[in-house]
Amino acid sequence: MDLENQARIKDLNDKYGNEDLIVVLGGAEAEASGLAAETVATGDPTFAGPLAGVSLGLKAYHIFEFKDEVPADVYEEQISMMEMVLDVDEIVDEVKTYRK
Amino acid sequence: MNFPVIKGAAYALIQANGMLFYQGTTQTSERLKNSQSEHLQKLPEHLRSFDQAVSYPPNQAYIGNITPDDLKQIPQPWYENPVTGARDGKHGEIMPEDEFLGLMKIVDSFELVVLEESFQAGVKEKLQTHPVLNDIEDITKLDKTPGTSDELEQLVAEQSAQPLYFDGKLVGCVKRAHEFDEALSSEVMLGNIANKASAVLALKQMLAKTDLNPEDVDYIIECSEEACGDMNQRGGGNFAKAVGEMCGCINATGSDTRSFCAGPAHALVEAAALVQSGIFANVVVVGGGCTAKLGMNSRDHVKKEMPALEDMLGAFAVHISENDGINPVIRTDAIGRHRIGSGASPQAVMTAIVTDPLDKAGYKITDVDRYAPEMQNPEITKPAGAGDVPQANYKMISALAVKRGEIERTELLKAVDSFGMPGFAPTQGHIPSGVPFIGHARDMILKGKITRTMIIGKGSLFLGRLSNLFDGVSLLMEKNDGKVDTGFDQEAVRLMIADAMRDFAKAFRE
């Protein structure tokens, strides 16, 4: 996960706490999305960024999981093309494993 | 409309293992943290020989000896399936690092590159017989101011010069250009001189392989991702004129265009506009390679027991000229652009860059025979978790075709296969961005194998931390219909005069 994003999420977590904070991912691929979910949950597994050894316990969701929460026209305009292109099930399953 | 044409394209690759290890930023960052790290210990075992780099199928595709369609037929991993290749290619060449270090000294105008005496004499001998560089005037620099091994070691240890290694030996260095100006540090100067040298090689290749004379070049647009300047004007430029000077383009001026990886596509649009407007007849777009990106993903390649494939500096040159009725045209009436207000979602970006211009030209997605988006070699990006970039782009274009009702959902992958190609360019940022296909596309269009292609450049502007905007530009390159608008239609003028005379005569009768 991008080091700059790790720093941003750490700052937001410091400011708002982890109870009412979730992370919404837009990753195009299962492994990278899972890595991001893991980073915000238990810490940066690559030990490269500000979340190395920092367990924020944040829950991450992929935007595909919020299809019903997003206005249909916005989803159609912004996400539907990628939904057709990407392996949605694989990505969502991978991200879910880090919420258990 | 009298569209400008693409009259020629040339490409250069330089294998640069020494710079990968000592100047690639993945390695320099690692060295700062832990100079004895496991990655730095293991990396040398993963470096390829020059012969391996030459016979690597994507490299042969880049210099034009095999086509992207040929590459598609070669099983992956390509590094385990070498082809019989040559360093000289239909569209350019692959150069070994020792000769390139000699070329860096040749193009260095401020005596910053120092080469060890015997090494310098050796590379001079090689470059004197080089088919494209033997006539370069400044080759005489390789007779002058060599350094001894002791001097080189001292410059590196005490004067913060950047070391230049070949075959594990210190054979030279690049000195800093100012005592404390960071914009002129030895790291920056090495990157800029390597960029200039590789661009010179690509332009010299184009001048050798096409009928363009250096003195006929009017304008040069350089479009890499480096910045040249001092601390008071860090990106002042001008790489374009520096490159043209080395190639004998005495009548040209030029400037640099930047937009991360989309830079080349912007530069092509600008070149097309300069030609079509009649301001200049012959414009060259040129881009050199990037030392910082060498071995960028080598950590993953080493971990996955692969060769460190990012050992190539890439460069290219494209010649845009007035309509000759033969060469493929650039459809300047249908330039795709990601607007500031377009939005950053992949869908918004692809619509702005791909379907908006097609609508303008009256084409469907499937009317374009080949799309050339970011042509990164997937064998480099996949192990690093970045996926197959061209394939992802093709799937997005196909998905747009489904959404527009142009193809059925079940035909999505079939469409990908018909207008897609495997990526074959080194991960050098601006280098993969559409441009590597121009040489092949020109050949294919001239031979009648395809009618049109779309060249797509995309840039990640957020990397500069000034804007979160995305960027992208596209161009349609199309078969020339053979009609050249000379601006004077004799028949039309004759009819106009006849009408006027008739009216005149009629006025007399009334």
Interface residues (C-beta under 8 A of the other chain):
Chain A: A28 E29 E31 A32 L35 E77 Q78 I79 S80 M81 M82 M84 V85
Chain B: G343 S345 P346 Q347 A348 M350 G385 G387 A392 K395 M396 S398 A399 L400 V402 K403 R409 L412
